[in-house]
Amino acid sequence: MLSIYDFFARHRALLFVLLLFLTAFCLFSAYRLGFKEDIARFLPNDSENARINNAYRDVILSNHITVYCSATDTTDEARAEQVEAIDALAERLRTMPDADRIQRLRYRIDPAEMMEVAEFVTDNMPYFLTDEDYQRIDSTLNRTAIARRLEADRDILTSSVGMILRPQLLADPLRLTEGAVDRLRNMQAGGRFSLFQDHIFADDGRALLMIECSIPASETSANERFIKNLKTCMAETEREFKGVSFHSFGAVEISLSNANRIRQDALLTGILSAVIILALLIYSFRSAREIGLVFAAVLFGGLFALAALHLIRGEASTIAVGISSIIFGIAINYPLHFIGHHHHTPDPRAVIKDIVRPLTVGNVTTVSAFMSLVFINSDAMRDLGWFASLLLVGTILFVLLFLPHLLPHRAVPRPDYSPFRWFTSRPWGSNRVVIGAVVFLTILLSFFSDGSSFEADMARINYMTDAHRKDFAHLRAMLSENQHILYYVTEGATPDSALEANEQSLAALADLKKRGDISRVGGIDGLIPSRARQAERLGRWEAFWKTRRDSVLHILNEEASRLGFRADAFGAFNASVSRSWSIEGLEFFNPLRQTVGGSYVFEQPEKTMIVNLLYLDADRAPAVEKALNDRNTASIAFDAESMTRRMIASLSDNFNYVLYVCGFIVFIFLLFSLGRLELSLIAFLPLALSWVWILGLMGIFDMKFNIVNIILATFIFGQGDDYTIFMTEGLIYEYTYRRRTLASYKDSIALSAAIMFVGMGAMIFARHPALRSLGEVTVVGMFSVVVMAYIFPPFLFGFLTSTRGKARRMPVTLRNLLISIYAFTYFLVLSFGLTVVGWVMFTLGKKTSRKKAAYHRMLYSVARFTMQHFPQVRTTVENSCGEDFRRPSIILCNHQSHLDLMCLLMLTPKLIILTNDWVWHSPFYGQLIRYADFYPITEGLDRTLEHLREVKRQGYSIAIFPEGTRSPDCSLLRFRRGAFFLAEQLNMDLLPVVLHGTGHVLPKQDFMLRRGNIHVRVLPRITPADTRFGTDHIARARQLRQFYRAEYEALCRRVETPAYFSDLVLHNYIYKGPSVERAVRHTLRQHDNYTAEISALPDSGEVTLRNTGYGEQALLAALVKPHLQITAVEPDDDRRAIAEHCAARPANLQYVSEA
């Protein structure tokens, strides 16, 4: 990036030409992008979902509006006024500006029209009779039944309604079509309607007018205009009829109400958040230019995304792009981080050098995560993934290419104006109280995380007024008769094929009704037969009358004559029975199609759909829906909640996929970019924990995910990704160079989080449920990711690289940590087991010398096995003097580590060790060492002499650490005189044992096991008669320390080779970036740990090493040659800074830029 910056710094005119060209091209391309508003684009693109989506849109989402006309009372006079008002409103609607958009007005039942339909059925009865009808008819064709029917017909004809029913009765005197007429009556939806003067009234006394509109529900502006004209007509009618009032209700009205509520809420929260965000930016930057550049960067990113989306997709989901606009909250991170770092480092080249890595790592991980959406089988989700990814790519391009040249140049760092410095300056990651509280809350919230759920009721995330909710419930109850409605839609390429498929489905519906799964079926019920069904029914008609025609007509004519009917009164019936019927086209049934069938038959140019309404209990709906959908591929069963359930299932599946895939992609990229599994876990673990917090807090506060906020929650996850990466990169930078830059990272994160928190969190004050849920998730989500980003990366990184406030000489790795846990667990289990064995042997049983010897042999065997099989540690015992430990002696040993005890115990089973009070009362192995007769010396050696004489008499040697404590740096400490006093008083040999490497493998200041070699060297005995080291214990203590030191240093010179320190040196370069670690690892391997070069150096004096790079050779040489003063020359400032700040650098190594 530096070379690109330098190029454009020399050619600034070319830079601005490129910026203008890209902006113009993006504007042109973005302008041509097409948009679609269909929410069903979120569903997977499979055939089943496509069919259900189309049926749902055409059947349920058809644009129906119900107008209620209310009166002050329920008297007949008031109802008559309602009728007049409804008629007047209908006339106004037929002449209003958008009248051509009205397909049908339903507010009255025309008796003449219904009579025409009934007469059509009677006149064409063979087409409508079913098997059940023939079974009923066959039992009514005897003389008695015919006579009874004709008598009833005569009574009706002579009544007041005779003139109306005359054509129907004469055409069907035997009531053969009675069943068909009943089915025709059942096609009327709902049973909670009544008629007054042929007008439709609800059961609560309100007159109804139902409008079927041709405007698609997705055309918001056209619907808004239509509703406005409708309201005008209603208001004019109310002024004309003072005693009535109107109000309307429908899906479009709810949609418009939602849109208006969203606009009002967005305006309110937008103004509030804009004021606060602008105040934050002004306070933080105090530069209109910088604030403008922040917005320019994200606007360029958005423009770039729209342009690229046009080139890639051609069109996009409006909903997906709208949701993706939340990504601006993530994209704003990039200019904020760059400008914030520029405040601390005025040189743009230095800013690019420092910030380009965390910016690109964060960008690539987040983009890769969002690109996983592209592989989901859903158009809207693909649009979502493309737009989100391209927005981030466009923003990062602007930040890295153009922003460095547009920022003001400063000679010195700008004063810090961060409004969050009081928060960001606190070391939250090292505060044990805070960490303990967060860990406790994480565990607590994990129990509540299962309590979060998905809001399945879409009505709960829609905004409805109280009046709308009341009308919705009332209308739903009227239409469904207080039962659940399941829509069963049969499709066909032609009307006839749809009818035939529907007829085949009726048997299944009959079975369900017979079993009690459904209570009633509303639909055409075979009243509009297909050509195949016509052929079947006409054949049945002909076969039925072939053997009955003459006898029935004879009886009919005789009984008619007896009752006084004219001879030709039933001529139409005689003709129907006698004539030959033929198969008719669908147009023949237009009297049915254009009236009662209009609610159940939906004809389109490419297909026809037949709808059946299944009335059933709500709890049976899912099972019935599944059974019907599994049965027939030509039919689809669904209800108003089906699309919601499918969308929830789709979103759930998609976001589970996205969650896992995003997590995997982010983690793998972190692993490759950071170069260490430990660093990847540090950056990734807070993301997982923040998700636990989000779910837990939502469970506690009864917040629910919905189709809107679950996507925001996932984006907040991406926001947390950026935050933890920035924190991790800042920690790596500080650890590598020891330069305080983490503060600028924290300030940028705090400002970014505050902008997102205010921008989206302000919606918590919105009245619209969906917007309010966005605000709730933002508050919970941003709080969670910021807490995790500020606490866990510093805490975990600090654990790896420092202890007790100082840098670790060798940082912790995951391998060392796991081995240490394994070793500690092994030690605990071993201690517990040996303690139990000791309790059985010495507490339950009597303590004897044989049991004591057996217990010591057990300790000896365990110690040998442990030291010989210690992970990544090799133990060597040097016993050139042939010591067999048979004669008791005082064993002297230098003390560096907890492993020293094991090293001594593995030498001989006949051994006790004098311990201090802490070891004697250790909760882990205190009881064990008491069983082994180890002895404390806290009460003074003079009081232990008699006990130790008995130990000597039993043949046990006594081990003492004359230094009295572990050496923190593996050097030899001052010897105390106690061991020599005991040897003098007990007249025992002194047996020196020199330990090397235990302090490197397990240092005093650390509990992490390291790779290394341990040497146990047994020196010759020193008898009481040996006067080489003095004649009393005081002289011997002094002389033997000098002897011990010489032997220890000789062992060090032999053992501490470049290979011995190579692992320590390599670990001083981990967590400093993958390129640094790879380079050091490569050079150490290539030069065989610089063994030849270091061997050629003198053991003491001064030497200068030139062009030392990262300093690995100089560090190795300084460790191997501790008495040699080394000056390392490295002109590159960065490399020299990395080398200088290696924690293992000894005092005999200095770095300079030039000799």
Secondary structure as UniProt FT lines:
FT   HELIX           2..10
FT   HELIX           12..31
FT   STRAND          34..36
FT   HELIX           39..42
FT   HELIX           47..55
FT   HELIX           56..60
FT   STRAND          63..71
FT   HELIX           76..95
FT   TURN            97..98
FT   HELIX           99..101
FT   STRAND          102..106
FT   HELIX           111..123
FT   HELIX           125..127
FT   HELIX           131..138
FT   TURN            139..140
FT   HELIX           143..157
FT   TURN            160..161
FT   HELIX           162..171
FT   TURN            173..174
FT   TURN            176..177
FT   HELIX           178..186
FT   STRAND          193..196
FT   TURN            197..198
FT   STRAND          199..202
FT   TURN            203..204
FT   STRAND          207..213
FT   TURN            217..218
FT   HELIX           220..240
FT   TURN            242..243
FT   STRAND          244..250
FT   HELIX           251..285
FT   HELIX           288..312
FT   STRAND          315..317
FT   HELIX           318..324
FT   HELIX           325..327
FT   HELIX           328..331
FT   HELIX           333..344
FT   HELIX           348..371
FT   HELIX           372..375
FT   HELIX           379..397
FT   HELIX           398..402
FT   HELIX           403..406
FT   TURN            419..420
FT   HELIX           421..424
FT   HELIX           428..430
FT   HELIX           432..448
FT   HELIX           449..451
FT   HELIX           458..461
FT   HELIX           466..480
FT   TURN            481..482
FT   STRAND          484..492
FT   HELIX           495..515
FT   STRAND          520..522
FT   TURN            525..526
FT   HELIX           531..546
FT   TURN            547..548
FT   HELIX           549..562
FT   TURN            563..564
FT   TURN            567..570
FT   HELIX           571..578
FT   HELIX           586..589
FT   HELIX           590..593
FT   TURN            594..595
FT   HELIX           596..599
FT   STRAND          601..603
FT   STRAND          608..616
FT   HELIX           618..620
FT   HELIX           621..631
FT   TURN            633..634
FT   STRAND          635..638
FT   TURN            640..641
FT   HELIX           642..674
FT   HELIX           677..700
FT   TURN            701..702
FT   TURN            707..708
FT   HELIX           709..737
FT   HELIX           742..761
FT   HELIX           762..765
FT   HELIX           769..801
FT   STRAND          802..803
FT   TURN            804..805
FT   STRAND          806..807
FT   HELIX           814..838
FT   HELIX           839..844
FT   HELIX           849..868
FT   TURN            871..872
FT   STRAND          873..878
FT   TURN            880..881
FT   STRAND          889..893
FT   HELIX           899..905
FT   TURN            906..907
FT   STRAND          911..915
FT   HELIX           917..920
FT   TURN            923..925
FT   HELIX           926..931
FT   TURN            932..933
FT   STRAND          935..936
FT   TURN            938..939
FT   HELIX           941..943
FT   HELIX           945..953
FT   TURN            954..955
FT   STRAND          957..960
FT   TURN            962..963
FT   HELIX           978..986
FT   STRAND          989..996
FT   HELIX           998..1001
FT   TURN            1004..1005
FT   STRAND          1012..1018
FT   TURN            1024..1025
FT   TURN            1028..1029
FT   HELIX           1033..1055
FT   HELIX           1058..1067
FT   TURN            1068..1071
FT   HELIX           1074..1086
FT   HELIX           1088..1090
FT   HELIX           1091..1095
FT   STRAND          1101..1106
FT   TURN            1109..1110
FT   HELIX           1112..1120
FT   TURN            1122..1123
FT   STRAND          1124..1129
FT   HELIX           1133..1140
FT   TURN            1143..1144
FT   TURN            1147..1148
FT   STRAND          1149..1152
//
